[in-house]
């Protein structure tokens, strides 16, 4: 899964460590957002985001120690300042090691879709109550669809999006017919639903049109999709899935 990392946060992480390292040589106030504890709290959060719980807990213990020992206006004592300076050197090395292992991918900001929502995958577009109705495979395909869109892979994204519809259609078929769809594909699924009395003609007609005019053509090995086409497909897929899970 893609995870958003704000480069400004990484830059500020460096500023926080520099400020705290200076406590070894300069007396600074302990309590307050702009002072030692406030900076340590931010540093702890950054390590949590980097999944380094061990370092985050070490910072948290040192924060608790400072809270117990110092009053609001107190400056840090030389011995604690030296101790903090040594700790910061260790924590800074850990941060460098963690960041050196990370790979950055620049997202395609040309998309008209909200990239913050795309980073969340399926969770960015459906409520929890809706997600529970979407088949597991379809949710994973939708996640992949979002991530492909983010990095400008429009054709793979389109193929994943159409798989989402077919998987949700299987769930819809099972609910309506009380039969296991097994290995039925898109066409036989809608044909089976048409045999039911009072089936949703508008929805099934829409699905048939998608299959004939989009899905079947998308399967052609030479068919490519550009960003704008994929965004239109993506919106259509979201609306169709909403109808299928009602």
DAHU-V145467 format. One record per backbone hydrogen bond with DSSP energy under -0.5 kcal/mol. NH is the residue of the N-H (numbers start at 0). CO is the residue of the C=O. E is the energy in kcal/mol with one decimal. If there is no record, write none. Layout:
BEGIN
NH;CO;E, NH;CO;E
END
This chain:
BEGIN
6;4;-0.6, 8;5;-0.6, 9;5;-1.4, 10;6;-2.2, 11;7;-2.6, 12;8;-2.0, 13;9;-1.5, 14;10;-1.5, 15;11;-2.5, 16;12;-2.0, 17;13;-1.9, 18;14;-2.2, 19;15;-2.4, 20;16;-2.3, 21;17;-1.4, 22;19;-1.2, 23;20;-1.5, 24;21;-1.9, 25;21;-2.4, 29;73;-2.3, 34;31;-1.3, 35;28;-2.0, 36;29;-3.0, 37;31;-1.5, 38;34;-2.3, 39;35;-2.4, 40;36;-2.4, 41;37;-1.6, 42;38;-2.2, 43;39;-2.6, 44;40;-2.1, 45;41;-2.0, 46;42;-1.9, 47;43;-2.1, 48;44;-2.2, 49;45;-1.4, 50;47;-1.5, 51;46;-2.8, 52;50;-0.9, 55;51;-1.8, 56;52;-2.3, 57;53;-1.8, 58;54;-2.5, 59;55;-2.2, 60;56;-2.3, 61;57;-1.8, 62;58;-2.4, 63;59;-2.3, 64;60;-2.1, 65;61;-2.2, 66;62;-2.5, 67;63;-2.0, 68;64;-1.8, 69;65;-2.4, 73;70;-1.1, 75;27;-2.7, 80;76;-2.8, 81;77;-2.6, 82;78;-2.0, 83;79;-2.9, 84;80;-2.3, 85;81;-2.0, 86;82;-2.3, 87;83;-2.9, 88;84;-1.5, 89;85;-1.4, 90;86;-2.7, 91;87;-2.9, 92;88;-1.8, 93;89;-2.0, 94;90;-2.4, 95;91;-2.3, 96;92;-2.2, 97;93;-2.6, 98;94;-2.7, 99;95;-2.0, 100;96;-0.8, 100;97;-0.7, 101;98;-1.1, 106;104;-0.5, 107;149;-4.9, 108;106;-1.0, 110;107;-1.0, 114;112;-0.7, 117;113;-2.0, 118;114;-1.9, 119;115;-0.7, 119;116;-0.8, 120;117;-1.5, 122;119;-1.1, 123;120;-1.7, 124;121;-1.6, 125;121;-1.3, 129;126;-0.5, 130;126;-2.6, 131;127;-1.8, 132;129;-1.5, 133;129;-0.7, 133;130;-0.9, 138;134;-2.2, 139;135;-2.2, 140;136;-2.5, 141;137;-2.3, 142;138;-2.2, 143;139;-2.3, 144;140;-2.4, 145;141;-2.3, 146;142;-2.2, 147;143;-2.5, 148;144;-1.9, 149;145;-1.9, 150;146;-1.2, 151;148;-1.4, 152;147;-2.9, 153;151;-1.3, 156;152;-1.6, 157;153;-2.2, 158;154;-2.0, 159;155;-2.3, 160;156;-2.3, 161;157;-2.0, 162;158;-1.5, 163;159;-1.6, 164;160;-1.4, 165;161;-1.9, 166;162;-2.4, 167;163;-2.3, 168;164;-2.5, 169;165;-1.5, 170;166;-1.4, 171;167;-2.2, 172;168;-2.9, 173;169;-2.3, 174;170;-2.0, 175;171;-2.3, 176;172;-2.9, 177;173;-1.5, 180;178;-0.5, 183;180;-2.8, 188;184;-2.1, 189;185;-2.1, 190;186;-2.4, 191;187;-2.1, 192;188;-1.7, 193;189;-1.9, 194;190;-0.6, 194;191;-0.8, 195;192;-1.9, 198;195;-0.9, 200;198;-1.3, 203;199;-2.4, 204;200;-2.6, 205;201;-2.1, 206;202;-2.3, 207;203;-2.4, 208;204;-2.3, 209;205;-2.1, 210;206;-2.3, 211;207;-2.5, 212;208;-2.8, 213;209;-1.8, 214;209;-2.9, 215;210;-2.8, 217;213;-2.5, 218;214;-1.1, 219;216;-1.4, 222;219;-2.0, 229;225;-2.3, 230;226;-2.2, 231;227;-1.8, 232;228;-2.3, 233;229;-2.8, 234;230;-2.0, 235;231;-2.0, 236;232;-2.7, 237;233;-2.3, 238;234;-2.0, 239;235;-2.3, 240;236;-2.8, 241;237;-2.0, 242;238;-1.7, 243;239;-2.1, 244;240;-1.6, 245;242;-0.7
END
